[in-house]
Structure formats: structure tokens, C-alpha cells
Amino acid sequence: MAEAPILLEIDDLAEGYRAEIPAELAGQRLDQALAQCFPEFSRARLQRWVRDGQVQVDGVVADKPRFAVAEGQVLTLQAETEVEVGWQAQDLPLDVVYADASILVINKPAGIVVHPAAGNQDGTLVNALLHYDPSLAEVPRAGIVHRLDKDTSGLLVVARTLQAQASLVRQLQARTVFREYVALVQGVLVAGGSVDAPLGRHPVDRKRMAVVGNGREAITHYRVNTRYRAHTLIDVKLETGRTHQIRVHMAHVGNPLVGDPVYGGRARLPKQATPELVAALQGFRRQALHARRLELEHPESGEWLGWEVPIPADFLDLLTLLEADIEAHR
């Protein structure tokens, strides 16, 4: 049986429409590699963009679909304004924190996929956005310029125009967008710190990310917010925006996120914890990660804007039980 194609994830807004060719795609035709790297666009559209000179390989226009790509080359896609075909508008709940003619700021709940893809063609944030604003169909990726994992909650900015999208891309490339997360990790941290460890695809399990020597630069800063008896609530600031970055980095230093089904491992329980707390920790089936604060320069006015949203109820309920556990064992 043929191996399923690897669907590459584009790293956050800073990567915009760029992807680096991994070893498993080396030697493939340019149009085939583009289809793997940008699965949200049809192959016919990608081939047309190649012929129209809207695709670059390592900064050089590549206008022949049969061109063979090599490992490490960077594909850049300069998408033109066209209506996305195949993504359907759906009347789904959408928590709009801020809206104007240029941007939307959304508070995404846990459990919602951002982009339609194989296995998730509907019920995604994009489907909801297209219902809220049908004109987003004319913006590449329906205005999505950075992503949150399905089970991560919190703030996400959406561009409503090509000009806004270009501005936001530049800001993240320059690392001037401020993004702060709150996470509950296993173990009691003595102090905050930074993790500077390159990330790439896991060498065996290609659906996972891992710290690898030849990976892409990834830097995470964290500080202690609250210590519990066997866990720590931390505030996290991203310097880069790699796929699963916080989850992989905290697992790498021995403090994986509570509830993380991929990188978390077995739940650590405080000694003599109540049955209620044990059940809550073992039953928390998503990573305890929330994008709490977002700050950026408005694409049109240049004004510096910021938004903050509270921790969602399921996460907050778990913290309340951990606080009670501390009080019970003073």
C-alpha cells in the first residue's frame, strides 16, 4: 500500500506562503511539491500560478511545473486575489473580540480546527469566517494568517484584505507581534527560562514534531505564574512560531503540558490528591494551553492594539481544583 502523503504545516503567519522542502519531497516535480505544501489550494490553481510566474524557488521565479525540487529549497507562493473554491460558509458560533474593515480578532474555543483539510472539510474556523464575512473568500486562506492547534484555545487575528495580510505577514517576520500564552505543565518549576532548540518533523512519526539538530530555529520564553503541588502554571511568550512549539519545547525540558495527547505522557498526580482532582487531571483530554494575549500594529492606522481573553471554563475549573489542593495540604 502506498504511503499517505505528508501534509506539511506552514509555520504560523511569519511563514506566510512559504514552505521548506523536506527530504521526503526531494526530487518531486514542483507542482507535486506545491500540492503537498499548500493543500488548501487546488493543484490546477497551483500549476497556473507556476506558469504565471507567481512561484519562486529560493527567491528565483520557477515557471515550469516539471521542475524537480531539492531538499532544503524554499518555496514562496505569491497568491493572487481569487475566490476560494470548495470551502463552504457555515453558520457556526464565532466569538469576535474585535472587528474593523482590515482585521478580525477571534477567540477560538478548544476543539475547533482552523483550516479545512482531509478529514475536516467542515465545522472549521474558516467555514465560520466565510459565513460571517463572505468577502473573505477573495483573500488567500480566507484571511487566516496564523494558526492555533485544534485543542488550543485563544486569540487569533484574521486579515480581511490583501493589504492587511501583507502587513501582518511582515510583522510576524520581524517578530514584532506579541503573543502570550498560559499553560499548565507537569512538575514544579523553580524558575522561568527559555528554550532555544530547533524543531522539525519527528524522524520516525511524521505526524509529530521534535527537537532535531537540522530543524528550524525555535525559541520559547516562559515564566512561573503559579506553583501547585505537582504542577506549574506558566506564562509563555513565543519568539518564533513553529508547529506545536510550546508543546514540544516544554516536553523537551521535562515539563510537558497537562492533557497533551501527543507529547504529554502519563498524568502526574499530587500525593494524597482527592478523587475529584485525580479524575479532573486524568480526564483533561486536551493540552492545557490558551493564547491569552495578542498585540500588534494595526495594518492601516499603525496604532498599537492589544487584546486579552480569559482562560476558558474547563481550564479554569482544573486550576480551581489545584488551588483547593494546595489549601488542603498547607
C-alpha positions, -999 to +999 in steps of 0.1 A: +000+000+000+013+034-009+023+057+020-002+085+027+012+119+015+027+141+042+007+173+046+032+199+056+020+226+080+031+261+073+046+277+104+024+305+116+019+338+099+057+346+097+060+319+071+030+333+051+031+314+018+065+298+022+075+262+029+108+244+030+112+212+010+118+182+034+138+151+024+107+131+016+097+155-012+131+159-028+131+150-064+094+156-069+080+179-096+074+214-084+037+212-089+035+180-069+056+195-040+034+226-041+003+204-037+018+188-006+030+221+009-002+241+002-031+215+004-057+242+007-052+253-029-062+231-059-035+216-080-049+233-111-046+267-094-010+260-082+000+249-117-015+281-131+004+302-106+036+284-116+030+292-153+022+328-144+055+333-125+039+336-091+060+308-075+097+312-065+122+286-055+149+301-033+139+335-044+141+328-082+109+326-103+102+290-113+077+289-141+079+252-151+057+227-132+080+198-141+110+214-123+124+190-098+128+203-063+156+196-038+157+192-001+161+225+018+148+247-010+122+273+000+090+276-020+074+311-020+039+314-033+026+349-043-011+341-045-034+365-065-068+375-053-093+348-063-124+333-048-115+301-029-133+271-044-145+243-022-146+260+012-182+263+023-197+290+045-213+276+076-234+293+103-212+284+133-206+302+166-179+328+163-165+348+192-154+380+176-133+401+200-126+429+176-136+438+141-130+466+116-125+468+078-090+454+079-088+427+106-108+404+128-096+391+162-112+358+171-113+340+204-111+304+192-125+277+215-107+244+220-118+216+197-121+237+166-098+231+136-087+263+119-085+252+082-105+227+062-083+197+053-086+160+047-109+146+075-120+181+084-138+196+055-164+215+075-170+227+110-138+247+110-130+283+118-126+291+081-162+278+075-175+301+102-155+331+090-168+327+054-204+329+068-195+359+089-178+377+060-183+361+025-157+385+011-130+366+029-133+340+001-113+366-020-084+366+005-059+337+003-065+312+032-097+331+039-076+357+058-061+333+082-025+344+089-015+323+119-030+292+134-037+275+167-038+238+172-073+222+173-073+218+211-056+251+219-079+280+227-075+317+225-067+347+202-062+346+165-060+375+141-076+373+106-068+397+077-098+410+058-078+424+029-047+416+010-030+447+023-038+438+059-025+403+052+008+416+038+013+439+068+006+411+093+030+388+075+057+414+077+051+420+114+055+383+122+085+380+100+100+409+120+088+392+153+071+423+165+037+407+171+034+400+208+017+366+217+014+354+252+000+321+262-008+305+296+000+268+300-003+242+328+027+219+328+036+188+348+061+192+376+070+222+399+093+247+382+117+266+404+120+295+379+113+306+344+136+303+315+140+300+277+141+270+254+162+275+223+160+242+204+154+237+167+122+219+157+114+197+127+094+166+118+099+136+141+123+112+123+100+082+128+065+095+135+059+121+107+027+134+123+047+147+153+073+174+157+105+170+176+137+188+187+161+178+159+196+190+150+188+201+115+154+216+125+143+252+122+151+278+148+126+278+176+127+300+208+102+299+237+103+321+268+084+312+299+080+324+335+063+310+365+028+322+372+016+298+400+031+268+416+009+239+426+020+207+445+028+188+413+022+213+385+031+248+374+010+274+356+033+293+333+031+324+311+047+317+277+060+342+250+069+330+216+098+344+198+092+321+168+060+303+157+068+267+148+042+239+147+035+226+182+064+247+195+053+252+231+041+216+235+073+202+221+097+226+239+081+221+274+081+183+269+118+186+258+127+202+292+108+176+311+076+196+318+050+186+292+016+202+291-012+187+312-036+168+290-014+168+258-024+136+240+008+136+218+036+149+240+022+148+275+028+113+287+011+099+318-006+124+342+014+132+373-008+133+404-001+152+437+003+128+467-030+123+485-050+141+459-087+140+462-106+116+438-121+147+422-087+162+414-074+128+402-104+125+379-100+160+366-063+156+358-068+122+342-099+133+323-084+166+309-082+154+273-066+184+256-034+203+261-038+229+288-028+258+265-045+291+260-035+320+238-044+347+263-029+380+249-023+393+214-007+427+205+001+441+170+004+472+149-029+479+130-023+473+093-040+506+083-037+531+111-004+520+125-019+521+160-006+496+185-035+474+197-039+447+222-065+422+233-068+397+262-093+369+268-099+349+300-089+313+305-118+290+293-141+272+318-126+237+315-091+250+321-102+273+349-121+245+366-089+225+367-069+254+382-096+259+409-092+222+419-054+226+421-058+257+442-080+238+466-055+210+467-028+235+479-051+248+506-060+213+518-023+204+523-009+236+539 
